[in-house]
């Protein structure tokens, strides 16, 4: 079974304008010659919008992916503005997709812990709407070890669902430092029964910090989305990194993810997901070229078997 543990379903109104401007600014000044972010802004997210989920499901069917897990991100409070589509409506849209594509489409609930009523909505989403876990995005203005999050953790343990934390870089003015995995050390200490998923495994520089923290926590999982970019640029480098991850926490605690967002400009020949799947599938055959060994059993666990256990499917 192949399960992508980290995708997104977007529409142009799902993110605050401040975040989209940050994406535009990042793109404008990433390389010379610099461009005007205002010229890029209208294009942000338009090419990756697929609120009906149809493009996403068509794409994974064509690629032989059995299921995906969509992550909801709530950024409104971080920018002191609400996105055009309220977060409650975004959550309802994902609930509809869970029902529409049963067995193929799963989702993690996402709402800033500082919002009133977040816990009641979360419990209802898990119990009555088919959601499978919680997604938290600390760069929006809180740390994982802030007590504002603790009711979420207690509810996750009670409902026996995992929580995935963003642990990678992000776009300004969001604060990437709030995603540092050191904040999760206290969380796992206070809540040893909490199933913690390190989203993006600290890409690009914090992955060893995560190994240090997660090695002895049997309820910690490493989710690989974003590392496909590293594998594409330097296949051997990532093979060595992945081998160290496996040797540290075991192949049974690593999850394949892509961060893929389907849309008119991200599907078909522009989709980078096929290359990521092929890279992982062929790792056992590339041992001599990468100077590290992988077994088919390890890759099967990473590409879907582990996610199947977490999702209870």
Buried (B, 14 or more C-beta within 10 A) or exposed (E): EBBBBBBBBBBBBBBBBBBBBBBBBBBBEEEEEEBEBEEBBEEBBBBBBBBBBEBBBEBBEEBEBBBBBBBBBBBBBBBEEEBEBEBEBBBBBBBBBBEEBEEBBBBBBBBBBBBEEBBEBBBBBBEEBBBBBBBBBBBBBBBBBBEEBBEBBEBBBEBEBBBBBBBBBBBBEBBBEBBBBBBBBBBBEEBEEBBBBBBBBBBBEBBBBBBEBBEEBEBBBBBBBBBBBBBEEEBEEBBBBBBBBBEBBBBBBBBBBBBBBBBEBBBEEEBBBBEBBEBBBEBBEBBEEBEBEBEEEBBBBBBBBBBBEBBEE
